[in-house]
Amino acid sequence: MSLMISAVRKFCKGNCSAVIVRMKAIGLNFADVYRRKGNYHLVGDPPFILGYEGAGVIEGEDVHHVKTAGGVGQLLKQMIRMKGGLVIGLTSSNDKAAVAQKMGAEHVFLYGLDWVESIKDVTGGKGVDVVYESVGQTLMDSFRATKTGGTVVFFGMAGGEPEKIDPRMLMDTSKALGGDLWNVLTRRTAELFQWILSGEIHIKEPTLFSLENGAGVHRLLESRKSSGKLFINTVTNHEGFPF
């Protein structure tokens, strides 16, 4: 940390607004995996510094610098239920399906089955109004599961690169493709935190790992065996590996 402080002071030459934040906990997201692989929101030339989310203390001040959130899927399910919507979940295992139902999904289907037809069945053949797509490889299936005039919101590619979208398909079906949720969530952070504090939205206890096992946490996330939020804790040796 002292080397980092010296480097920042040398770079700023005493007249910039940079601060040093001593990390206490680091949130791991698929965005970190994409960045490590070099295919996500990269500006400039490598090497790139990993990390999008953390919580800590500004050096020299009694101020907390916090950027934290639960698993996006778990938050979305509860938010949709709060607005009176029907939630249909899609996941990779029966264990994760149980978590999805606990978080408010009325129906949960598995990737290995014909989930598009299952969605059509429970929606009277119409399809859903909106799909929140974070797998990537299932993007075209998500469009098939969406009703005419519906929307697919693409916000991740945990399962691999998505197919390219032909704009003529969007025109022919009157369907829309939306982008990342980031800009919406950052504008509504206060409302989200209020829901959490009031108990309207529940966040599953995060799984903690030590900093020296950061590579192992990336492998766990990519294995798709984890659920909920993963944290790298810089002040504890507690481990949460399930295997």
Secondary structure, DSSP 8 states (H G I E B T S, - for coil): -HHHHHHHHHHHTT-S----EEEEEEEE-HHHHHHHHT-SS--SSS-----SEEEEEETTSS-EEE-----HHHHHHHHHHHTT---EEEESSHHHHHHHHHTT-SEEEETTS-HHHHHHHHTTTS-EEEEEE-SSTTHHHHHHTEEEEEEEEE---TTS------HHHHHHHT-EEE--SHHHHHHTHHHHHHHHHHTSS-----EEEEGGGHHHHHHHHHHT---S-EEEETT--------
